[in-house]
Amino acid sequence: MRWEKLSPPLSRSPAGEAACIAAYDAALEALPYPHEARRVPTSWGAAHVVVCGRSGAPPLVVGHGLGAPSPWMVQMFDRYVD
């Protein structure tokens, strides 16, 4: 999934924003199970979601903020992904 221009930006500098995006992408790539990043339309705009686990399994929705991006949040819930 390609990153879109973020508003507001993640960092005060383009280099800082690039470093944040690289760290996020590396953490997402390191997840030990299949996953898919998606954009889901909402009434507030598009939401970025990471889908993990078996298709057809009961869903578990975990919300996060900039303080705990989704790759790290997903790892906190590893036991629920199978």
Backbone as JSON, one array per atom type, in Angstrom:
{
  "sequence": "MRWEKLSPPLSRSPAGEAACIAAYDAALEALPYPHEARRVPTSWGAAHVVVCGRSGAPPLVVGHGLGAPSPWMVQMFDRYVD",
  "N": [[0.85, -1.18, 0.0], [0.64, 2.12, -0.87], [1.82, 5.1, 0.61], [-0.09, 7.97, 1.26], [-0.06, 11.54, 0.91], [0.2, 12.9, 4.03], [-1.93, 14.66, 6.21], [-2.44, 16.35, 9.08], [1.2, 16.42, 8.67], [3.35, 13.67, 9.71], [5.66, 14.45, 10.91], [7.88, 17.23, 11.6], [9.64, 17.65, 9.58], [10.48, 16.69, 6.19], [12.35, 14.59, 6.12], [12.07, 13.48, 8.68], [9.41, 12.61, 8.55], [9.66, 10.69, 6.52], [11.3, 8.86, 7.86], [9.57, 8.01, 9.9], [7.55, 6.76, 8.39], [9.06, 4.74, 7.16], [9.81, 3.21, 9.41], [7.27, 2.35, 10.29], [6.44, 0.85, 8.03], [8.41, -1.17, 8.08], [7.83, -2.42, 10.53], [5.27, -3.38, 10.0], [5.84, -5.16, 7.93], [7.27, -7.04, 9.36], [5.42, -8.49, 10.77], [4.33, -11.68, 11.9], [2.48, -13.16, 10.42], [0.11, -13.57, 7.72], [-1.12, -10.54, 6.33], [-3.05, -7.65, 5.44], [-3.15, -4.4, 4.19], [-5.63, -1.93, 4.09], [-7.8, 0.62, 2.77], [-10.59, 2.01, 4.17], [-13.66, 3.39, 3.49], [-15.23, 5.94, 5.38], [-17.67, 7.97, 7.12], [-16.17, 10.06, 8.01], [-14.03, 10.21, 6.38], [-11.38, 8.39, 4.66], [-10.26, 5.46, 6.29], [-7.34, 3.9, 7.46], [-6.73, 0.52, 7.65], [-5.53, -2.55, 9.05], [-5.72, -5.83, 8.17], [-5.81, -8.98, 9.59], [-5.37, -12.52, 10.15], [-7.53, -15.46, 9.9], [-9.77, -15.74, 7.18], [-13.22, -15.42, 7.58], [-13.18, -15.94, 10.29], [-14.26, -14.9, 13.6], [-14.55, -11.36, 13.87], [-12.19, -9.04, 15.28], [-11.87, -5.87, 16.31], [-9.47, -3.44, 16.63], [-8.63, -0.37, 17.84], [-6.37, 2.36, 17.32], [-3.9, 4.93, 17.89], [-1.68, 7.65, 16.97], [0.28, 7.27, 18.87], [0.54, 4.56, 19.19], [0.99, 2.83, 16.67], [-0.63, 0.69, 14.18], [0.93, -1.78, 13.49], [2.31, -2.37, 15.89], [0.2, -2.48, 17.7], [-1.23, -4.68, 16.68], [0.6, -6.73, 17.19], [0.38, -6.85, 19.95], [-1.92, -8.25, 20.23], [-1.48, -10.8, 19.29], [-2.23, -13.47, 20.0], [-4.87, -13.64, 19.27], [-4.98, -13.69, 16.54], [-4.73, -16.13, 15.13]],
  "CA": [[0.0, 0.0, 0.0], [1.44, 3.34, -0.96], [1.44, 6.17, 1.53], [-0.6, 9.21, 0.69], [0.41, 12.73, 1.62], [-0.52, 12.96, 5.3], [-2.28, 16.0, 6.66], [-1.13, 16.99, 9.15], [2.31, 15.48, 8.49], [3.79, 12.93, 10.9], [6.87, 15.06, 11.47], [8.11, 18.62, 11.19], [10.52, 17.71, 8.41], [10.29, 15.57, 5.27], [13.22, 13.46, 6.52], [11.44, 12.85, 9.84], [8.23, 11.89, 8.09], [10.14, 9.5, 5.8], [11.79, 7.91, 8.87], [8.38, 7.44, 10.55], [6.9, 5.86, 7.44], [9.94, 3.57, 7.0], [9.69, 2.39, 10.63], [5.95, 1.74, 10.24], [6.45, -0.19, 6.99], [9.26, -2.28, 8.55], [7.1, -3.13, 11.58], [4.17, -4.1, 9.35], [6.45, -6.28, 7.19], [7.78, -8.02, 10.33], [4.34, -9.28, 11.39], [4.6, -13.09, 11.62], [1.35, -13.81, 9.78], [-0.38, -12.79, 6.57], [-1.88, -9.33, 6.65], [-3.37, -6.81, 4.28], [-3.52, -3.02, 4.51], [-6.75, -1.47, 3.28], [-8.46, 1.9, 3.04], [-12.02, 1.79, 4.34], [-14.35, 4.68, 3.52], [-16.12, 6.22, 6.51], [-18.28, 9.3, 7.0], [-15.13, 11.03, 8.4], [-12.93, 10.08, 5.43], [-10.84, 7.03, 4.56], [-9.52, 4.94, 7.44], [-6.35, 2.88, 7.14], [-6.88, -0.64, 8.52], [-4.69, -3.73, 8.78], [-6.55, -7.02, 8.34], [-4.98, -10.16, 9.88], [-6.1, -13.7, 10.6], [-8.29, -16.3, 8.96], [-11.01, -15.25, 6.59], [-14.36, -16.11, 8.15], [-13.08, -16.0, 11.76], [-14.94, -13.75, 14.21], [-13.71, -10.16, 13.8], [-11.77, -8.28, 16.46], [-11.48, -4.55, 15.84], [-8.6, -2.78, 17.6], [-8.34, 1.0, 17.44], [-5.07, 2.85, 17.76], [-3.6, 6.33, 17.57], [-0.29, 7.83, 16.55], [1.17, 6.78, 19.92], [0.66, 3.1, 19.07], [0.54, 2.47, 15.32], [-1.24, -0.63, 14.04], [1.78, -2.98, 13.59], [2.59, -2.66, 17.28], [-1.05, -2.88, 18.32], [-1.54, -6.03, 16.24], [1.48, -7.65, 17.91], [-0.13, -7.0, 21.31], [-3.06, -9.16, 20.18], [-1.05, -11.97, 18.51], [-2.94, -14.72, 20.33], [-6.19, -13.63, 18.66], [-4.88, -13.66, 15.09], [-4.93, -17.45, 14.51]],
  "C": [[0.89, 1.23, 0.0], [0.9, 4.38, 0.02], [0.93, 7.37, 0.75], [0.03, 10.37, 1.46], [-0.44, 12.87, 2.87], [-0.78, 14.41, 5.69], [-2.99, 15.87, 8.0], [-0.01, 15.96, 9.01], [2.69, 14.81, 9.81], [4.94, 13.63, 11.62], [6.98, 16.5, 10.98], [8.98, 18.74, 9.95], [10.21, 16.54, 7.47], [11.14, 14.36, 5.64], [12.63, 12.73, 7.73], [10.22, 12.06, 9.46], [8.63, 10.61, 7.36], [10.63, 8.44, 6.78], [10.61, 7.24, 9.58], [7.71, 6.41, 9.65], [7.73, 4.6, 7.23], [9.84, 2.64, 8.21], [8.35, 1.66, 10.66], [5.93, 0.59, 9.24], [7.27, -1.4, 7.42], [8.54, -3.09, 9.63], [5.96, -3.94, 10.98], [4.71, -5.33, 8.62], [6.93, -7.38, 8.13], [6.68, -8.83, 11.0], [4.48, -10.74, 10.96], [3.45, -13.84, 10.95], [0.89, -12.96, 8.6], [-1.24, -11.61, 7.03], [-2.1, -8.54, 5.37], [-3.74, -5.42, 4.78], [-4.62, -2.6, 3.55], [-7.13, -0.05, 3.67], [-9.95, 1.62, 3.08], [-12.71, 3.15, 4.39], [-15.27, 4.79, 4.74], [-16.73, 7.6, 6.29], [-17.29, 10.41, 7.37], [-13.97, 11.03, 7.42], [-12.41, 8.66, 5.45], [-10.06, 6.67, 5.82], [-8.56, 3.86, 6.95], [-6.53, 1.74, 8.13], [-5.91, -1.74, 8.09], [-5.53, -4.94, 9.13], [-5.61, -8.21, 8.51], [-5.89, -11.32, 10.25], [-6.86, -14.4, 9.5], [-9.52, -15.58, 8.44], [-12.16, -16.06, 7.19], [-14.32, -16.25, 9.66], [-13.84, -14.81, 12.34], [-14.02, -12.52, 14.2], [-13.36, -9.62, 15.19], [-11.26, -6.95, 15.92], [-10.7, -3.87, 16.96], [-8.3, -1.38, 17.08], [-6.99, 1.44, 17.99], [-4.96, 4.32, 17.42], [-2.15, 6.45, 17.17], [0.69, 7.32, 17.6], [1.39, 5.28, 19.86], [0.16, 2.66, 17.7], [0.15, 1.0, 15.2], [-0.28, -1.82, 14.08], [2.08, -3.36, 15.04], [1.32, -3.08, 18.02], [-1.4, -4.33, 17.95], [-0.67, -7.03, 17.0], [1.01, -7.85, 19.36], [-1.27, -8.02, 21.37], [-2.76, -10.4, 19.36], [-1.92, -13.2, 18.75], [-4.33, -14.8, 19.68], [-6.17, -13.75, 17.14], [-5.12, -15.03, 14.47], [-6.37, -17.58, 14.21]]
}
